[in-house]
Structure formats: structure tokens, C-alpha cells
Amino acid sequence: MRGGPILSTVLGRMLFGVVVLVLVLAGTAIAHEIRPAYLQIDAMAANRYKVVWRTPMLSGMRLPIALRFPQSVRNVTEPAERELPDSLVETRVIETDGGGLPGKRVEFVGLQATITDVLVRVHLLDGTVETTMIHPSQPFLEFAATRSPLDAAKVYFVSGFQHILLGVDHLLFVFGLLFIVRSRWMLVKTITAFTVAHSITLAIATLGKVEIPALPLNAMIALSILFLGPEIVRVWRGQTSFTIRHPWIVSFAFGLLHGFGFASGLTALG
């Protein structure tokens, strides 16, 4: 029967067209999805710290999240602001009343009324880097003992997974994978590979190792979604390819690429 190949071609082209249409209509939303707020604290002395506080902007408006330190913390320098395309960055130097930050609490006022998170990175004097994620359900951070590498890995993995769920481009890519993967186990393996790759990129970005210009990056992310169109047609025709045989490998590779979309928001801080 010739109807099968013809139908698969038509359906493949329809899906291809839908993806293109969504990308065009979503344009700005895909390129500038809401990223988490970001707090970086660099220890300069036993009780002095440089603070970088970045809040996301949506449609030109700053999200209503304010940073609040306890009364025992005072500003050495007044906050200096600079505006980025998708966020507002505030830099200052603070000083504490003896003992440094351990045992103190910083609050993120207004975070509970949003759907975003706060990624926190603390550089200690001994070179240790502590990373944690603050959620709207618990909008504060209590500085305590040094966190383990396992805690940091958990932050990266959870953040990568949440970013996939909130990103239109990532959801489109995962949706396309559903037409290629042929078994439940392979589906789990493929989506896990995408999530792990995402988390690796976040870890790299948190260490400040990589920076990619946003424009070519967003173009490559869009092309990665379009890449799945011909692969879906091959599946419906009963054909095979490297992507169809090993979708988790392709998913991992493109997961790294998609993760850079999130990472660019962090590396933009400099």
C-alpha cells in the first residue's frame, strides 16, 4: 500500500510545520524564558563579602524579589546596579558583626509570590564553593556548615529538571522524542540523558567556565527541534538511523546544547 508512506510524509510535514509555527510565535518567550534569580557571595575577609544579586526581568519589568540581610550585616559600599537584557544586577560589599555569615539568615522577600527560584553560590576564603537552590516555599537561606559535593550535585540535577519543565523549547524537543522512542525503558533512558546533560551544563556555568553568545545559541536550539522532523518521518516509514537506534545519545548531546540556554543567564554576570 502506498497510503502508509504518503500519510507518514504528510503527518511528518504537518508536525514540522507546527514546530516552526510555535517557534515563530514563541520567539521571544523561548529566547528569554524566566530564569532563576541568582545570588553570589564572595568572601573577601573573615567578615567582609562581595555580593552580586541578579533578579530576572519579564517584559521589561523586574520581578518583585528583594534581598534582605539581618541587622548585623551592613553595607560597606552602596548597591551599584547594571541592567542586562533579561535581568538587573546589583553589586555591593557587606560586612558582618564578627563570625562572618555562618549562623545568619538572608531572606528573599517576595519570592513566595513567584514561580521562580534563587540559585545561590558562595565562595569561601579557603576556595570552597557552596551551591544551593532556594524555592518559593522556603524563601530564605540559613548559612551553616560547608555543603558536600553530593548536595551540590543534587542542586544541579533538580535545577536542570525544573528548567526543562518550564522551558517551551525543551518541552518541544522532549515532545518530538516521544515519536522516535519505541519502548518505555528507552524513553526513560532518553529523557534521563537529556536531564543529566542539562545538569552538567548548569554545573559548568556555575563554575564560570563557558560562555556562548545568546543569538547563535538560540538559533542552534531551534534547529535541534527541527532536526527531529525528518527522524520522525523515518520512524513512520519503517526506516532507521543513528538517532532512532540510539536516541539517548542524541538526547544527551542536544541536552548539553539546551542547557547552555540556561547557563547563558548565569555566565552573563561575568
DRENNUPA-437466 format. One record per residue (C-alpha): residue number from 1; x, y, z. Coordinates in pm, 1 decimal, padded with zeros to 6 digits. Each point is the difference from the previous one (the first is absolute). Layout:
DRENNUPA-437466
+-----+----------+----------+----------+
: num :       px :       py :       pz :
+-----+----------+----------+----------+
: NUM :        X :        Y :        Z :
...
+-----+----------+----------+----------+
END
This chain:
DRENNUPA-437466
+-----+----------+----------+----------+
: num :       px :       py :       pz :
+-----+----------+----------+----------+
:   1 :  00000.0 :  00000.0 :  00000.0 :
:   2 :  00119.2 :  00345.6 : -00087.0 :
:   3 : -00229.7 :  00171.0 :  00246.1 :
:   4 :  00229.9 : -00073.1 :  00293.7 :
:   5 :  00312.4 :  00178.4 : -00127.8 :
:   6 : -00208.6 :  00288.4 : -00138.1 :
:   7 : -00186.0 :  00040.1 :  00329.2 :
:   8 :  00321.7 : -00010.3 :  00201.3 :
:   9 :  00153.4 :  00264.9 : -00223.9 :
:  10 : -00303.8 :  00225.0 :  00035.9 :
:  11 : -00010.2 : -00043.6 :  00377.5 :
:  12 :  00372.8 :  00062.1 :  00023.8 :
:  13 : -00031.0 :  00322.0 : -00197.7 :
:  14 : -00296.4 :  00107.6 :  00212.2 :
:  15 :  00198.8 : -00053.3 :  00319.6 :
:  16 :  00295.4 :  00182.4 : -00154.0 :
:  17 : -00229.6 :  00291.0 : -00085.2 :
:  18 : -00150.8 :  00008.9 :  00347.5 :
:  19 :  00345.6 :  00012.3 :  00158.3 :
:  20 :  00106.7 :  00284.2 : -00229.8 :
:  21 : -00320.1 :  00191.9 :  00075.5 :
:  22 :  00043.6 : -00041.8 :  00375.0 :
:  23 :  00360.8 :  00113.7 : -00021.7 :
:  24 : -00097.7 :  00310.4 : -00195.7 :
:  25 : -00288.5 :  00092.4 :  00229.5 :
:  26 :  00193.2 : -00081.5 :  00315.7 :
:  27 :  00319.6 :  00171.1 : -00122.3 :
:  28 :  00071.8 :  00235.7 :  00281.1 :
:  29 : -00147.0 : -00225.1 :  00266.6 :
:  30 :  00228.6 : -00285.2 : -00101.5 :
:  31 :  00308.7 :  00218.2 : -00014.6 :
:  32 : -00075.7 :  00179.1 :  00327.3 :
:  33 : -00184.1 : -00241.0 :  00227.8 :
:  34 : -00007.1 :  00091.2 :  00366.9 :
:  35 :  00331.0 : -00102.0 :  00151.9 :
:  36 :  00054.5 : -00040.4 :  00372.6 :
:  37 :  00123.1 :  00288.4 :  00210.0 :
:  38 :  00367.2 : -00029.5 :  00086.8 :
:  39 :  00199.8 :  00089.7 :  00311.0 :
:  40 :  00378.3 : -00022.4 :  00007.5 :
:  41 :  00194.3 :  00072.2 :  00318.8 :
:  42 :  00380.8 :  00017.9 : -00011.8 :
:  43 :  00189.5 :  00008.1 :  00329.9 :
:  44 :  00259.2 :  00281.0 :  00002.5 :
:  45 :  00098.3 : -00026.6 :  00366.7 :
:  46 : -00122.3 : -00176.6 :  00313.7 :
:  47 : -00304.8 :  00226.8 :  00024.3 :
:  48 : -00006.2 :  00185.8 : -00333.5 :
:  49 : -00170.2 : -00121.0 : -00319.0 :
:  50 : -00068.5 :  00111.7 : -00353.9 :
:  51 : -00365.2 : -00058.2 : -00091.3 :
:  52 : -00137.5 : -00033.4 : -00353.9 :
:  53 : -00380.7 : -00017.4 : -00014.7 :
:  54 : -00175.0 : -00057.4 : -00331.4 :
:  55 : -00376.9 :  00013.7 : -00039.2 :
:  56 : -00171.0 : -00107.9 : -00324.8 :
:  57 : -00201.8 :  00240.2 : -00213.4 :
:  58 : -00321.8 : -00095.0 : -00178.8 :
:  59 : -00138.7 :  00228.6 : -00272.5 :
:  60 :  00235.9 :  00273.6 :  00116.4 :
:  61 : -00115.6 : -00022.7 :  00362.4 :
:  62 :  00219.7 : -00117.5 :  00285.9 :
:  63 : -00145.2 : -00288.4 :  00200.0 :
:  64 : -00097.9 :  00127.0 :  00347.9 :
:  65 :  00263.5 : -00190.2 :  00197.5 :
:  66 :  00209.2 :  00188.4 :  00255.5 :
:  67 :  00310.4 : -00110.0 :  00186.3 :
:  68 : -00010.5 :  00049.6 :  00377.9 :
:  69 :  00296.8 : -00059.8 :  00230.5 :
:  70 : -00027.4 :  00003.3 :  00381.4 :
:  71 :  00065.8 :  00322.3 :  00193.8 :
:  72 :  00347.0 : -00122.4 :  00094.8 :
:  73 :  00100.3 :  00036.4 : -00366.7 :
:  74 :  00076.3 :  00348.9 : -00133.8 :
:  75 :  00095.0 :  00138.6 : -00339.7 :
:  76 :  00362.6 :  00103.7 : -00048.4 :
:  77 : -00085.1 :  00127.5 : -00348.3 :
:  78 : -00336.9 :  00109.7 : -00130.7 :
:  79 : -00168.0 : -00238.0 : -00249.0 :
:  80 :  00104.3 :  00067.8 : -00361.6 :
:  81 : -00246.5 : -00113.0 : -00266.9 :
:  82 :  00046.8 : -00096.4 : -00362.9 :
:  83 : -00263.8 : -00122.3 : -00241.0 :
:  84 :  00035.5 : -00306.8 : -00220.7 :
:  85 : -00243.8 : -00100.3 : -00278.5 :
:  86 : -00190.3 : -00235.9 :  00230.5 :
:  87 :  00097.1 :  00101.4 :  00352.9 :
:  88 :  00115.8 :  00270.6 :  00238.4 :
:  89 :  00330.2 : -00052.3 :  00182.7 :
:  90 :  00081.1 :  00165.4 :  00332.8 :
:  91 :  00353.0 : -00004.2 :  00144.4 :
:  92 :  00117.0 :  00110.0 :  00345.3 :
:  93 :  00240.2 : -00082.1 :  00283.2 :
:  94 : -00136.7 : -00095.3 :  00342.1 :
:  95 :  00149.9 : -00049.3 :  00343.5 :
:  96 : -00124.4 : -00209.1 :  00293.2 :
:  97 :  00036.0 :  00043.8 :  00375.9 :
:  98 :  00260.7 : -00266.3 :  00067.7 :
:  99 : -00016.7 : -00366.9 : -00086.8 :
: 100 : -00084.1 :  00052.4 : -00365.1 :
: 101 : -00321.3 : -00129.0 : -00159.6 :
: 102 : -00029.1 : -00345.6 :  00167.0 :
: 103 : -00302.8 : -00002.2 :  00227.5 :
: 104 : -00162.4 :  00292.2 : -00179.0 :
: 105 : -00305.0 :  00002.0 : -00226.6 :
: 106 : -00064.5 :  00184.7 : -00324.7 :
: 107 : -00360.4 :  00037.8 : -00115.1 :
: 108 : -00135.9 :  00031.5 : -00353.8 :
: 109 : -00299.9 :  00225.6 :  00051.2 :
: 110 : -00273.0 : -00055.0 : -00259.8 :
: 111 :  00138.7 : -00330.7 : -00128.2 :
: 112 : -00297.9 : -00189.1 :  00142.8 :
: 113 : -00228.7 :  00186.6 : -00241.9 :
: 114 :  00194.6 : -00113.6 : -00309.9 :
: 115 :  00061.1 : -00325.0 : -00188.7 :
: 116 :  00375.1 :  00046.5 : -00025.8 :
: 117 :  00285.3 : -00116.6 :  00223.4 :
: 118 :  00324.0 :  00153.5 :  00124.6 :
: 119 :  00332.5 : -00164.4 : -00080.0 :
: 120 :  00254.5 :  00086.7 :  00271.7 :
: 121 :  00376.1 : -00038.9 : -00036.3 :
: 122 :  00237.6 :  00081.0 :  00286.1 :
: 123 :  00380.1 :  00022.5 : -00039.8 :
: 124 :  00177.6 : -00052.1 :  00332.8 :
: 125 :  00349.6 :  00122.2 :  00090.6 :
: 126 :  00145.2 : -00352.5 : -00020.4 :
: 127 : -00112.3 : -00029.6 : -00362.9 :
: 128 : -00303.5 : -00215.0 :  00074.5 :
: 129 : -00309.4 :  00072.7 : -00208.7 :
: 130 : -00342.3 : -00072.7 :  00148.1 :
: 131 : -00308.3 : -00016.1 : -00220.7 :
: 132 : -00365.5 : -00026.9 :  00093.8 :
: 133 : -00344.2 :  00070.1 : -00145.1 :
: 134 : -00265.7 :  00201.1 :  00184.8 :
: 135 : -00367.2 : -00064.6 : -00084.4 :
: 136 : -00310.8 :  00217.6 :  00051.4 :
: 137 : -00127.2 : -00243.6 :  00264.4 :
: 138 :  00300.2 :  00088.8 :  00220.6 :
: 139 :  00118.6 :  00349.8 : -00100.5 :
: 140 :  00308.4 :  00028.1 :  00220.5 :
: 141 :  00350.0 : -00139.2 :  00039.5 :
: 142 :  00169.2 : -00080.7 :  00328.9 :
: 143 :  00377.6 : -00002.2 : -00027.5 :
: 144 :  00134.4 : -00310.7 :  00168.6 :
: 145 :  00281.3 : -00251.8 : -00036.1 :
: 146 :  00161.6 : -00077.1 : -00333.7 :
: 147 : -00221.5 : -00198.5 : -00235.6 :
: 148 :  00117.8 : -00326.5 : -00150.6 :
: 149 :  00062.6 : -00055.1 : -00374.0 :
: 150 : -00303.8 : -00229.5 :  00004.1 :
: 151 : -00218.8 :  00291.6 :  00111.8 :
: 152 :  00129.1 :  00210.9 : -00288.2 :
: 153 : -00060.6 : -00282.7 : -00249.4 :
: 154 : -00358.2 : -00027.2 :  00124.7 :
: 155 : -00050.2 :  00373.5 : -00057.7 :
: 156 :  00125.9 : -00027.4 : -00359.0 :
: 157 : -00218.2 : -00300.6 : -00082.9 :
: 158 : -00320.7 :  00144.9 :  00148.4 :
: 159 :  00062.3 :  00337.8 : -00164.5 :
: 160 :  00057.0 : -00161.3 : -00337.2 :
: 161 : -00322.5 : -00199.9 :  00027.1 :
: 162 : -00203.8 :  00305.6 :  00105.7 :
: 163 :  00142.5 :  00203.1 : -00285.8 :
: 164 : -00113.1 : -00264.7 : -00248.1 :
: 165 : -00355.8 :  00012.6 :  00136.8 :
: 166 : -00013.1 :  00380.9 : -00020.4 :
: 167 :  00167.4 :  00043.6 : -00339.6 :
: 168 : -00213.6 : -00001.1 : -00316.1 :
: 169 :  00293.3 : -00100.5 : -00220.0 :
: 170 :  00094.7 : -00291.3 :  00226.2 :
: 171 : -00356.6 : -00128.5 :  00016.9 :
: 172 : -00023.5 :  00010.2 : -00380.8 :
: 173 :  00320.7 : -00201.0 : -00028.6 :
: 174 : -00116.3 : -00260.4 :  00252.2 :
: 175 : -00339.6 : -00013.1 : -00174.8 :
: 176 :  00175.3 : -00079.3 : -00328.4 :
: 177 :  00195.1 : -00279.9 :  00167.1 :
: 178 : -00328.7 : -00171.8 :  00087.3 :
: 179 : -00050.6 : -00073.5 : -00371.4 :
: 180 :  00343.5 : -00163.3 : -00031.8 :
: 181 :  00043.7 : -00207.7 :  00314.4 :
: 182 : -00158.3 : -00345.6 : -00030.9 :
: 183 : -00002.8 : -00133.9 :  00356.8 :
: 184 : -00068.3 :  00130.5 :  00348.7 :
: 185 :  00347.2 : -00091.1 :  00121.2 :
: 186 :  00163.3 :  00181.4 : -00289.4 :
: 187 : -00226.9 :  00300.7 :  00064.0 :
: 188 :  00111.5 :  00015.4 :  00364.5 :
: 189 :  00361.6 : -00040.4 : -00107.1 :
: 190 : -00029.8 :  00271.7 : -00265.3 :
: 191 : -00169.7 :  00259.3 :  00222.2 :
: 192 :  00242.9 : -00075.1 :  00283.8 :
: 193 :  00292.5 :  00056.9 : -00236.5 :
: 194 : -00149.4 :  00335.9 : -00100.5 :
: 195 : -00044.9 :  00100.1 :  00365.6 :
: 196 :  00349.8 : -00109.2 :  00103.5 :
: 197 :  00152.4 :  00194.0 : -00290.0 :
: 198 : -00200.3 :  00303.7 :  00106.8 :
: 199 :  00134.2 : -00034.0 :  00353.8 :
: 200 :  00359.4 : -00034.6 : -00118.9 :
: 201 : -00033.7 :  00326.0 : -00190.2 :
: 202 : -00136.1 :  00172.8 :  00308.9 :
: 203 :  00298.4 : -00123.4 :  00202.2 :
: 204 :  00242.3 :  00128.3 : -00264.0 :
: 205 : -00175.8 :  00337.1 : -00005.2 :
: 206 :  00002.9 :  00025.2 :  00377.8 :
: 207 :  00378.9 : -00041.5 : -00009.8 :
: 208 :  00014.8 :  00277.6 : -00259.2 :
: 209 :  00182.9 : -00210.6 : -00260.8 :
: 210 : -00208.9 :  00054.5 : -00315.1 :
: 211 : -00173.0 :  00290.2 : -00171.1 :
: 212 : -00188.5 : -00017.5 : -00332.9 :
: 213 : -00162.9 :  00299.5 : -00176.2 :
: 214 : -00378.5 : -00013.8 :  00037.8 :
: 215 : -00095.8 :  00057.9 : -00366.6 :
: 216 :  00181.8 : -00296.7 : -00162.4 :
: 217 : -00082.7 : -00211.4 :  00303.7 :
: 218 : -00376.1 :  00053.9 : -00035.9 :
: 219 :  00027.3 : -00068.5 : -00374.0 :
: 220 :  00172.2 : -00333.0 :  00066.4 :
: 221 : -00263.6 : -00093.9 :  00258.3 :
: 222 : -00273.0 :  00067.3 : -00256.7 :
: 223 :  00185.5 : -00210.1 : -00260.0 :
: 224 :  00029.2 : -00287.3 :  00248.0 :
: 225 : -00379.8 : -00012.8 :  00016.2 :
: 226 : -00033.5 :  00011.7 : -00378.2 :
: 227 :  00257.9 : -00279.9 : -00023.4 :
: 228 : -00257.1 : -00241.5 :  00142.1 :
: 229 : -00249.0 :  00054.6 : -00286.2 :
: 230 :  00176.2 : -00218.9 : -00261.2 :
: 231 :  00078.3 : -00259.9 :  00267.9 :
: 232 : -00370.4 : -00030.9 :  00084.3 :
: 233 : -00079.7 : -00051.0 : -00369.3 :
: 234 :  00260.5 : -00279.7 : -00015.8 :
: 235 : -00163.7 : -00174.2 :  00297.0 :
: 236 : -00342.8 :  00012.5 : -00165.5 :
: 237 :  00148.9 : -00140.6 : -00321.7 :
: 238 :  00159.0 : -00289.0 :  00185.1 :
: 239 :  00350.0 :  00128.6 : -00070.9 :
: 240 :  00284.1 :  00033.7 :  00247.1 :
: 241 :  00285.6 :  00235.5 :  00081.9 :
: 242 :  00253.9 :  00064.4 :  00272.7 :
: 243 : -00251.0 :  00221.0 :  00183.7 :
: 244 : -00271.1 : -00267.2 : -00012.6 :
: 245 :  00237.9 : -00274.3 :  00116.9 :
: 246 :  00167.4 :  00209.1 :  00271.4 :
: 247 : -00239.1 :  00281.8 :  00095.8 :
: 248 :  00154.6 :  00039.0 :  00346.1 :
: 249 :  00338.4 :  00094.9 : -00149.1 :
: 250 : -00155.6 :  00267.7 : -00220.1 :
: 251 : -00214.8 :  00113.2 :  00292.5 :
: 252 :  00307.7 :  00037.9 :  00219.3 :
: 253 :  00185.6 :  00200.5 : -00264.7 :
: 254 : -00291.0 :  00235.4 : -00060.8 :
: 255 : -00063.8 :  00016.1 :  00375.6 :
: 256 :  00341.2 :  00161.4 :  00039.1 :
: 257 : -00094.9 :  00252.9 : -00266.8 :
: 258 : -00337.4 :  00078.7 :  00156.4 :
: 259 :  00163.8 :  00032.6 :  00339.6 :
: 260 :  00223.4 :  00276.3 : -00130.2 :
: 261 : -00316.3 :  00205.0 : -00048.1 :
: 262 : -00041.3 : -00005.1 :  00376.1 :
: 263 :  00370.8 :  00036.1 :  00066.6 :
: 264 :  00027.9 :  00316.1 : -00209.3 :
: 265 : -00209.1 :  00181.8 :  00258.2 :
: 266 :  00258.2 : -00080.7 :  00267.3 :
: 267 :  00319.0 :  00061.6 : -00198.1 :
: 268 : -00137.6 :  00340.8 : -00105.1 :
: 269 :  00082.2 :  00116.9 :  00352.7 :
: 270 :  00369.7 : -00012.7 : -00077.8 :
+-----+----------+----------+----------+
END
